[in-house]
């Protein structure tokens, strides 16, 4: 660390901590030294140490546990918004085992929102599949899919603990080809806290997606909630 450099000390400290994490000196879930220990090690104030650690905590690199200490966070899963993929495919690409816990499967009448998203008349029957999505048995997301296609009600007796898109392709010839998706930030409600194992006030990412098949037909409207501490969505933007 160079105290004569124009680069702020707290930023230099951030880079030192990041280097230790990236090099494996401090692997995920490792407790890092206390503010007092870091202050003594680098010869800077605890306020400067705290500023660096808070910045890394906001970025999801570290996590703080009140009364316990500061730990290296598990790397967040990054999903690129350049191609249409399902949860199972995303997890396999990262070497994780995807699974689902079916919360409910039922036929319901389309609400105004669902009807608009799927281009249906209000009150049409759709199949609603509510699932908890897990990676290596850790809850990451809640998915509520509203499905409308010929034979969709047959899914009430199907195995829905794996990839829904793979099942639709294999059994019904429905190939998810494109989608319109909206992402917003929110605060976990009680149901999300219980299912995803979150603390009160935890941030979440909410997705709303309409999926089209190879014929351009809308067959799915899905509402998903992802853990913001575990998931990142990445988009590449190109100029005109």
N, C-alpha and C positions, 0 to 999 in steps of 0.2 A: 504494500500500500504506500502510495506517494502523497505525503501531506503537503508537498509543494505544488502538486498538480492542480490545474484549474478545474479538474473533474471533481465534483462534490465527494466528500469522504463517504457519505452514506451510500452513494452509487457504487463507489469502489468496493465497499463492503458487500453490497448485493452481488457483485460479480465474483467476489471471493467465495461467498456461500454457494452460488450457482456452480462454480468450478468444482467445489468439493462434492456437490450432488451429482453432477454429470460424470465426474471421474470415478464415482462409486465409493469415495471415502465415506460419504454419508448416504447410505442406501435408503430406500423408502421405509418409513415407519421408525427411523432412527431418531432418538432424541438428540438435538443439537445442544452445544454448551449454553449455559444460562447467559442472560444479558451481562451479569457481573463478570462472568468468566471471559466472555468475548471482549468486554470493555478493558479488562486487565491485559488480555492477550494482544490487542491492537493499540492500546494506549489512547483510546478515544472515550468520549462520554457515553454513559448508558443511554442518554437521549438519542444520540446518533445511531447507536446499535439498534434501539427500538424502532427508529425511523426506517432503517434498512429491512428489519425483520417484518414490520407491518406491511411494507410494500410487497415483499415476497409472499406474505400471507394473502394479501388481496389478489395476487396473481395465481393463487392456488399452488404455489411451489412448496409452501410450508403450511402447517396447520397448528393452531394453538389450542391447548386444552387447559382451561382455567384451573389453577391450583396444581397442575401437573408439569407443564412445560411446553416447549415448542418442538414439533416433529417434522421430519421430511414427509411431505404428502405423497400418496400414490400418484403416478403420472395419470393425467386425465386422457380419456379416449378422444381422439380427434376424428371427426367425420367431415370429409370434404364434400362440399355442396356442388359437385360437378357432374355427378352421375346418380341415378336412382338405385339405391340399395336398401335392403331390409336390415333389421337388427341382427339377424342370424349371420348374414353375409359380412356385416361390419365386424362382428366379433371374431368370426373365423379368420378374417384377414389379419387380425391382431393376435392370433394364436390363443384365443380364449374360447371356452366352451359356452355356447349360447343355449339357454333353455327358457321355458315359460311356465308360469303357474297360472292356470286358468281360474279366473275369479268368478266369471259368469258367462253364459252363452244363452241368448234369448231373442225371440222375435219381438220386435217393438214397432210402433208406428213412428214414422219419420217426424221429427220435430221441424219447426220452420227452418232452423239452421241446417239440419241434415238434408232436408228436402231441397233447399237451395243449392247446397254443395254438390249433391248428386244429380241435380236436374230432375227431381221427382215431384209428383203432386203431393201436397201436404196430406199426411196420414197414410201414405203408402207403407207397406210392411218392409222392414229391413232386418237383417240379422246383426245383432250387436254382440261383439266378442270383446270381453274385457279381460286383459291379461297383465300379469306382472312379469317383466322381462329381466332375466338375470344373466350375468357373465361370471363364469366360475363360481356359481351359486351366490353371487352377491347381487342384491336388487339394484338395478340401475334406472329402470323406467317403468311407467305404467302406460299401456296402450289400450285405447278403446276404439275398435274398428267397427264402422257401420258399413255393412256389405250389401250390395244389391246386384244380383245377376241370376240367371236361370239356374235353379238348383241350389242356391246359396243356403237354404234352410237345412239341407242335408248335412251341413257342417256341424249341426248340433250334436251329432253322434261321432264326429271325427276326432282324431288325435290332434290337438292344437297346441301341444307342448313344444313343437319344433317350429320350423319356418312356415309361416302362413303363405308367403309368396310361392315357395317351392310346392306346397300342397295344391295351390290354385293352378299352377302351371301343369303339374303332373296329372291332376284329376279332372280339371275342367278346361284345360287348354288356354287359360287366361294368363297372358304374359304381361306383367307390369312394365310399361314402356316409357311413360313419362309421368310427371307429377307437378302440381303447383303446391308450394309449401310456404307457410308463414311461421316465423319464430319470434317469440316474445319472452320477456323475463317476468318472473312472478315470485311470490312467496308461498311456500308449501302450506297447504291446508291440512286439517287434522287427518284426513284419509291418506294423503300423500306422506305425511310424517310417519304414520303407523306402518304403511306398506314399504316405504323406502328406507326406514330407519333413520330419519332425519331429526335434527333438533328443531325446536320451535323457532320460527323466523328464518329458517334456512331458505336460500334462494333456489329456484328451480327454473328450468327452461321448458317452455310450452310450445309444442309444435301442432300445427293444423295442416293436414295434407289431403289433397284430392288426387287419387291415383287413376291413371287411364290405362286401358289395355292396348293391345296391338292394333285394334280397330278404331282407336280413339274414343272408346266408350268409358265413361266414369263408372268404376265398380266399387270404389272404396273411399270413404271419408274417415280419416283417423285423427283422433285427438290423443296426443302423447305428452307425458310429463317426464322430463329427464332430470337427474341429479346434476346441478350446476357444478358441484365440486368434483364430478367424475367425467363430465362430458364437455367437449368443445366443438363448435361447428365452424368450419373454415371454408371461406369462399375466395376464389381468385377473380379479380376484376380486371378487365381489359379495356383500354381506352378506345375511343371511336377512331 
